Amino acid sequence: MQKPYVIGVDIGAQTAKIGIVNVHGNVIEQTAIRSNSTADVEEFVDDLCEAIIKLLPEEISLKQIKAIGIGAPNANYYTGMIENASNLKWGSKTKQIPLVEMLSKKIDISSVMTNDANAAAIGEMTYGATKGMKNFIMITLGTGIGSGIVVDGRILYGHDGFAGELGHVTMVRGSNARLCNCGRTGCLETYASAIGVARSAREILETTDSKSLLRNLPVASITSKDVFEAAIKGDDIAKEIFNITGKILGEVFANFVAFSSPEAIVLFGGLTKAGNLIYKPIVEHLNLNLLPIWQGKIRVLLSKLKESNAAILGAGALAWGLQEIEN
Amino acid sequence: MQKPYVIGVDIGAQTAKIGIVNVHGNVIEQTAIRSNSTADVEEFVDDLCEAIIKLLPEEISLKQIKAIGIGAPNANYYTGMIENASNLKWGSKTKQIPLVEMLSKKIDISSVMTNDANAAAIGEMTYGATKGMKNFIMITLGTGIGSGIVVDGRILYGHDGFAGELGHVTMVRGSNARLCNCGRTGCLETYASAIGVARSAREILETTDSKSLLRNLPVASITSKDVFEAAIKGDDIAKEIFNITGKILGEVFANFVAFSSPEAIVLFGGLTKAGNLIYKPIVEHLNLNLLPIWQGKIRVLLSKLKESNAAILGAGALAWGLQEIEN
């Protein structure tokens, strides 16, 4: 029997969003639970199963669900484990959590899991800006930077399942490089994520005397949103911060292109709300840094999926792709 | 009928090497022609066909040849063209040469072509150090730096066929960055190829007063081989040059791993003859720069193929993989 629904789950540090997705890619029911209310993963899985069962409307039974697709930080597609996820309350730097196996013990539906950025890339490829594209790179510009690399229509997982950690490509070397959460220095995400933008703002405010609307705010708590709001009011420092950020992204994207020669780079996440403030310098510096064969040929796209349900759709699309091993 | 032989062709700037390869991966006959004796590609293709026919021993007929595999600079696997190859006498920065099509008009055997670094990677995967590996990166450290990226057992070609230009990843930015043949500055190959090593030597000799055996040589003509010979005699400057080169390679390899998470990085080409002088700093700085999840886990291997016939074997292996469309 062809099963007409999948469930997409998007696990983040604060919440887990759950949606029922039909064959047309519509999220027909949606809910969310807290993912940080317990440090006990068993308890979290219980909450998740309960929420899934509750979410099913009367006319849809568990038997009509083809599979559960999950997007989660540090998730490994190959092993079905969440590995070393220090940003999840029930995870840790050293823990391996067999989430797929745990779920399958509690609920009789096949599950499949990938990391959140890969889920977003699958969603984009299935329903969004890269529909039909076989080679592209998805970059999520949020608190950190995530990436999903698509090669020949499939997510690049690499030898161990962890390919596509482009937020941790080293962009700046030497003693001035910014410290990253990963323990290393100079990672792309320390410069070009939402937090990177805020750090750039603080650096400039603390090391120069330039006038800026941002000086009206307590410097320690400046966010990328504050920088955006100052920039649209015409603040030169704020605009310059987006220029610097876009330049770094354009430069590093040129290196990514030299690696996998994608048709497009798709941007997703909070920082893309800055629109042309960041988009223009990205495209400019990408083309300044590309090998001649690629200049003017690599498209930079903005995600067409709503941030609120992109990961659910992506996780759902992953579930649709799962081989039907059950009868 | 199962055809028991393929022909592997390795086109370089000076010579084209041609070999007959049997099913066991042995090069049973081998020859070479000059690839720079004419600027007319028709003439070159005539020479190539003539050499192939001549190479066949009496007991092997053209009908027993399954296919011709070709490795060439700037070759595009998708289109069968050599594109913008300014280092080939009959190529140019703007010319598109349909070599596969031209060959098929003159000789009745299917042909398939890929770039030289990809051919080396295919050879390595079929017969060499990465036999059986599904995910690795081949780096050729010659006059320039080439790369062949293998993902899930297949060469990564990308959208346009030109993926894997890792020699042109930007390593140094700013006004001090070295000028590259590609017209840009700071490319990896300006630092970590044979020519990069020679440039580093000249830079150090010209900007410091340090004692070195290399000072006995005319500075303008120093080669990477000179640096190697001084290093094995214990010359500190020469050893430091290999340390610097290995450090740059280790640093950039860590970024490559963040992209495709390979099981191994395989090194091939002239510079690998420096052995531990370059191998040790590569491994050291790779591990210093990797994300914790990969530290100590990425193998750095030296090619197991003889440089003289690696590309013939690789091109041959490409030919073996060609779908048999003829009867």
Contacts between the chains, C-beta under 8 A, distances in Angstrom:
chain1	res1	chain2	res2	distance
A	83	B	293	7.6
A	84	B	292	7.9
A	84	B	293	6.7
A	134	B	159	7.2
A	135	B	158	5.3
A	135	B	159	4.2
A	149	B	259	7.1
A	149	B	260	7.7
A	151	B	151	5.8
A	151	B	156	5.9
A	151	B	158	7.4
A	152	B	154	7.8
A	154	B	152	7.8
A	156	B	151	5.9
A	156	B	260	6.1
A	157	B	261	7.4
A	158	B	135	5.3
A	158	B	151	7.4
A	158	B	260	5.2
A	158	B	261	2.7
A	158	B	262	6.4
A	159	B	134	7.2
A	159	B	135	4.2
A	159	B	261	5.4
A	159	B	262	5.9
A	159	B	263	4.1
A	160	B	261	5.6
A	160	B	293	7.8
A	160	B	297	7.8
A	161	B	261	7.6
A	162	B	261	5.1
A	162	B	293	6.1
A	162	B	294	7.7
A	163	B	259	6.7
A	163	B	260	5.1
A	163	B	261	3.8
A	164	B	258	7.9
A	164	B	259	7.1
A	164	B	261	7.7
A	165	B	258	4.4
A	165	B	261	7.8
A	165	B	291	6.1
A	166	B	258	6.3
A	166	B	259	6.7
A	168	B	258	5.4
A	168	B	291	5.3
A	169	B	255	4.7
A	169	B	258	5.3
A	169	B	259	7.6
A	170	B	251	6.8
A	170	B	254	6.8
A	170	B	255	6.1
A	170	B	289	6.3
A	173	B	251	7.1
A	182	B	291	5.9
A	182	B	292	7.0
A	183	B	292	6.6
A	184	B	289	7.3
A	184	B	291	7.1
A	251	B	170	6.8
A	251	B	173	7.1
A	254	B	170	6.8
A	255	B	169	4.7
A	255	B	170	6.1
A	255	B	255	7.4
A	256	B	259	7.2
A	258	B	164	7.9
A	258	B	165	4.4
A	258	B	166	6.3
A	258	B	168	5.4
A	258	B	169	5.3
A	259	B	149	7.1
A	259	B	163	6.8
A	259	B	164	7.1
A	259	B	166	6.7
A	259	B	169	7.6
A	259	B	256	7.2
A	259	B	259	5.3
A	259	B	260	7.4
A	260	B	149	7.7
A	260	B	156	6.0
A	260	B	158	5.2
A	260	B	163	5.1
A	260	B	259	7.4
A	260	B	260	7.9
A	261	B	157	7.3
A	261	B	158	2.7
A	261	B	159	5.4
A	261	B	160	5.7
A	261	B	161	7.6
A	261	B	162	5.1
A	261	B	163	3.7
A	261	B	164	7.7
A	261	B	165	7.8
A	262	B	158	6.4
A	262	B	159	5.8
A	263	B	159	4.1
A	289	B	170	6.3
A	289	B	184	7.3
A	291	B	165	6.1
A	291	B	168	5.3
A	291	B	182	5.9
A	291	B	184	7.2
A	292	B	84	7.9
A	292	B	182	7.0
A	292	B	183	6.6
A	293	B	83	7.6
A	293	B	84	6.7
A	293	B	160	7.8
A	293	B	162	6.0
A	294	B	162	7.7
A	297	B	160	7.8
